């Protein structure tokens, strides 16, 4: 069977999955996002999802529990 003209499946993931991909590098969310990076599927994101993700990283309880640098957050946001 030829794969010419076929594309990887596409998926929209919840903001929690995206956030946990950075906050818990060895967890299931990171594994799922690695599959997207490996082109197992295409990640579909909207400006609204990215805006919500940005807000999550700056919530006080998240900043306190996961002291990420601004560079780490910016690098991750640029990679998704």
C-alpha positions in Angstrom: 0.0 0.0 0.0 1.4 3.4 -1.0 1.8 6.1 1.6 2.2 8.8 -1.0 -0.3 11.6 -0.4 -1.1 10.3 3.1 -0.6 12.6 6.0 -0.1 11.8 9.7 -3.2 12.0 11.8 -3.9 15.4 13.4 -4.8 15.9 17.0 -5.8 18.8 19.3 -4.6 18.3 22.8 -5.9 20.0 26.0 -3.8 22.8 27.6 -3.1 20.5 30.6 -1.4 18.0 28.3 0.8 20.8 26.8 1.6 22.3 30.2 2.5 18.9 31.8 4.7 18.2 28.8 7.1 20.8 30.2 6.4 20.5 33.9 6.8 16.7 34.0 9.4 15.7 31.4 9.2 12.0 32.1 5.5 11.8 32.3 2.8 10.5 29.9 2.1 14.0 28.5 5.7 14.4 27.5 5.7 11.0 25.9 2.6 12.0 23.9 4.1 15.3 22.8 7.3 13.5 21.8 5.2 11.4 19.5 4.0 14.6 17.8 7.6 15.8 17.5 8.5 12.4 16.0 5.7 13.1 13.4 3.6 10.2 14.6 0.8 12.7 14.5 0.5 16.4 13.8 -0.3 18.7 16.7 -3.0 21.2 15.9 -3.0 24.4 18.1 -5.0 27.6 18.0 -4.0 31.0 19.3 -6.5 30.5 22.1 -4.8 27.3 23.3 -1.4 29.0 23.2 -2.8 32.0 25.1 -4.3 29.7 27.8 -1.0 27.7 28.0 0.9 31.0 28.6 -1.5 31.9 31.4 -1.0 28.5 33.0 2.8 29.0 33.3 2.3 32.3 35.1 -0.3 31.2 37.6 1.1 31.8 41.1 0.7 28.1 42.3 2.4 26.8 39.1 5.3 29.3 39.4 5.8 28.3 43.0 5.7 24.6 42.4 7.6 24.6 39.1 10.2 27.5 39.2 10.8 27.7 35.5 12.8 30.5 34.0 11.3 32.9 31.5 13.8 31.4 29.0 12.5 27.9 29.6 8.9 29.0 29.2 9.7 31.0 26.0 11.7 28.2 24.5 8.9 25.7 25.2 6.2 28.0 23.8 8.3 28.4 20.6 8.6 24.7 20.2 4.9 23.7 20.4 
